[in-house]
Amino acid sequence: MKKIIVLTTTVCMLSSFVATETIWTQDKMHSQLNFSATHFGISHIDGRFQTFSITMKSEKQDFSDAQIDMTADIKSINTEVGYRDNDLKSSNWFDDDKFSTLSFKSTSFTKTKGKNYKLKGNLTMHGITKSVEFDATINGWAVTMSKKNTPGFTLKGKLYRSDFNMGGTTAMTGVSNDIMVWTNVEMGKN
């Protein structure tokens, strides 16, 4: 009987030390998903996805075990020029009739130094999945309007649209092959 009591007590004590997974989602009012391409090499044209979602699961306070999933609605592209937005949604580029979303699923979130991380994962866009890497920074924590302790992140990286078979050559379109991508996001516990 003593062995059962000791075993039960030990299991209860150990279970209190087991980390629990926290699910985080972005605060839509304080998050943006942006992109930029050069036009004929002389100017940067910026755009954003107005509708997107990011979910992060993590057990560790420093997020070094984070699993991140993101989706964005192609129809929500906004470059503030209607003609350009319609062209980007067309079969010339994203082809939103066939490929209505893009998605990202992380494979690792590795701390490099201080608040800096490398985020690696698989990006699916225009029906093609490629491995990509982003630089990530945890900007800090703040008690926001939600009255909860909220972390903020910045992610930056570069994609090559030719990897996803999007658009013609730079000579044909005037649009750079390399596309800068960045997001600023505040996350809240779900």
C-alpha positions as CSV (number, residue, x, y, z in Angstrom):
1,M,0.0,0.0,0.0
2,K,2.9,2.4,0.8
3,K,4.4,1.7,-2.6
4,I,1.1,2.7,-4.3
5,I,0.8,5.9,-2.3
6,V,4.5,6.9,-3.0
7,L,4.0,6.1,-6.7
8,T,0.8,8.1,-6.9
9,T,2.4,11.0,-5.1
10,T,5.4,10.9,-7.4
11,V,3.3,10.8,-10.6
12,C,1.2,13.8,-9.3
13,M,4.3,15.8,-8.5
14,L,5.9,15.1,-11.9
15,S,2.8,15.9,-13.8
16,S,2.7,19.3,-12.2
17,F,6.1,20.0,-13.9
18,V,5.1,18.9,-17.4
19,A,4.7,21.9,-19.7
20,T,1.4,22.5,-21.3
21,E,1.1,23.6,-24.9
22,T,-0.2,27.1,-25.5
23,I,-2.0,28.0,-28.6
24,W,-1.5,31.6,-29.9
25,T,-3.3,33.4,-32.6
26,Q,-2.6,36.8,-34.1
27,D,-4.3,40.0,-33.0
28,K,-5.9,41.0,-36.3
29,M,-6.0,44.7,-35.5
30,H,-2.2,44.7,-34.8
31,S,-0.8,42.4,-37.5
32,Q,0.2,42.8,-41.1
33,L,1.5,40.5,-43.9
34,N,3.4,42.5,-46.5
35,F,5.4,42.0,-49.7
36,S,7.4,44.2,-52.0
37,A,8.8,43.9,-55.5
38,T,10.9,46.3,-57.6
39,H,9.4,47.7,-60.8
40,F,11.9,47.9,-63.6
41,G,14.6,48.1,-60.9
42,I,13.7,51.7,-60.1
43,S,11.0,51.6,-57.5
44,H,9.6,49.3,-54.8
45,I,5.9,48.5,-55.0
46,D,4.5,47.3,-51.7
47,G,1.4,45.3,-51.1
48,R,-0.3,43.3,-48.3
49,F,-2.7,40.5,-47.7
50,Q,-5.7,41.9,-45.8
51,T,-7.0,38.5,-44.8
52,F,-4.6,36.0,-43.2
53,S,-4.3,33.9,-40.1
54,I,-1.4,32.8,-38.0
55,T,-1.5,30.1,-35.4
56,M,1.4,29.2,-33.1
57,K,1.8,26.4,-30.7
58,S,4.5,26.3,-28.1
59,E,5.3,24.9,-24.7
60,K,8.4,27.0,-24.0
61,Q,8.3,30.6,-22.8
62,D,11.1,31.5,-25.3
63,F,9.1,29.9,-28.2
64,S,12.1,27.9,-29.3
65,D,9.8,24.9,-29.8
66,A,7.2,26.9,-31.7
67,Q,5.1,25.4,-34.5
68,I,3.7,28.0,-36.8
69,D,0.9,27.8,-39.4
70,M,-0.1,30.6,-41.7
71,T,-2.7,31.0,-44.4
72,A,-3.5,34.0,-46.6
73,D,-6.4,34.7,-48.9
74,I,-5.2,35.6,-52.4
75,K,-8.4,37.6,-53.1
76,S,-7.4,39.9,-50.2
77,I,-4.3,41.2,-52.0
78,N,-4.1,45.0,-51.8
79,T,-1.4,47.2,-53.5
80,E,-3.8,50.2,-53.5
81,V,-4.1,50.0,-57.3
82,G,-7.2,48.1,-58.4
83,Y,-5.9,47.3,-61.9
84,R,-2.7,45.8,-60.4
85,D,-4.6,43.9,-57.7
86,N,-6.8,42.3,-60.4
87,D,-3.8,41.4,-62.5
88,L,-2.0,39.8,-59.5
89,K,-5.2,37.7,-58.8
90,S,-5.4,36.6,-62.4
91,S,-3.9,33.6,-64.1
92,N,-0.9,35.9,-65.0
93,W,0.3,35.6,-61.4
94,F,-1.5,34.0,-58.4
95,D,-4.5,32.5,-60.4
96,D,-6.9,32.8,-57.4
97,D,-9.6,30.8,-59.3
98,K,-7.4,27.7,-59.0
99,F,-5.2,28.6,-56.0
100,S,-7.3,30.7,-53.6
101,T,-4.9,30.6,-50.6
102,L,-1.2,30.4,-49.9
103,S,0.0,28.6,-46.8
104,F,3.1,28.1,-44.6
105,K,3.9,25.4,-42.1
106,S,7.0,25.6,-40.0
107,T,9.6,22.9,-39.7
108,S,11.8,24.7,-37.1
109,F,12.0,27.9,-35.1
110,T,15.6,28.1,-33.9
111,K,17.0,30.7,-31.5
112,T,20.2,32.2,-33.0
113,K,21.1,35.0,-30.6
114,G,19.2,37.1,-28.0
115,K,15.7,37.7,-29.4
116,N,16.6,36.5,-33.0
117,Y,15.5,33.3,-34.6
118,K,15.5,31.4,-37.9
119,L,12.1,30.2,-39.0
120,K,12.1,27.4,-41.6
121,G,9.2,25.8,-43.2
122,N,7.2,24.9,-46.3
123,L,5.4,27.5,-48.3
124,T,2.7,26.5,-50.7
125,M,1.8,29.0,-53.3
126,H,0.4,28.7,-56.8
127,G,0.1,25.0,-56.3
128,I,3.9,24.6,-55.6
129,T,5.5,23.8,-52.2
130,K,9.0,25.0,-51.5
131,S,11.2,25.1,-48.4
132,V,11.8,28.7,-47.2
133,E,13.6,30.5,-44.4
134,F,12.8,33.8,-42.6
135,D,14.6,35.9,-40.0
136,A,12.4,36.3,-36.9
137,T,12.7,38.6,-34.0
138,I,10.7,38.6,-30.8
139,N,10.2,42.3,-30.2
140,G,9.2,41.9,-26.6
141,W,6.1,41.5,-24.4
142,A,3.5,44.1,-23.3
143,V,0.1,44.1,-21.6
144,T,-2.1,45.4,-24.4
145,M,-5.7,46.5,-24.7
146,S,-6.7,42.9,-24.3
147,K,-5.3,43.1,-20.7
148,K,-3.2,40.1,-21.4
149,N,0.6,39.7,-21.7
150,T,1.2,39.8,-25.5
151,P,4.3,39.0,-27.5
152,G,5.2,40.8,-30.7
153,F,7.1,39.4,-33.6
154,T,8.7,40.6,-36.8
155,L,9.6,38.2,-39.6
156,K,11.5,39.1,-42.8
157,G,12.6,37.1,-45.8
158,K,13.0,36.8,-49.5
159,L,11.2,34.6,-52.0
160,Y,11.7,34.0,-55.7
161,R,8.5,34.0,-57.7
162,S,10.1,31.8,-60.4
163,D,10.3,29.0,-57.7
164,F,6.5,29.1,-57.7
165,N,6.1,29.5,-61.5
166,M,4.4,33.0,-61.1
167,G,4.5,35.6,-63.8
168,G,6.8,35.9,-66.7
169,T,10.4,36.9,-66.8
170,T,11.5,40.2,-65.3
171,A,12.3,41.4,-68.9
172,M,8.7,40.7,-69.9
173,T,6.9,42.1,-66.8
174,G,9.3,44.6,-65.3
175,V,8.7,42.9,-61.9
176,S,11.7,41.6,-60.0
177,N,12.0,37.9,-59.4
178,D,13.0,38.4,-55.8
179,I,10.0,39.4,-53.6
180,M,10.6,40.7,-50.1
181,V,8.1,39.4,-47.5
182,W,7.7,40.7,-43.9
183,T,5.1,40.5,-41.2
184,N,4.6,42.3,-37.9
185,V,2.3,40.4,-35.6
186,E,1.1,40.5,-32.1
187,M,0.0,37.1,-30.7
188,G,-2.6,36.4,-28.0
189,K,-3.3,33.2,-26.1
190,N,-6.3,31.4,-27.6
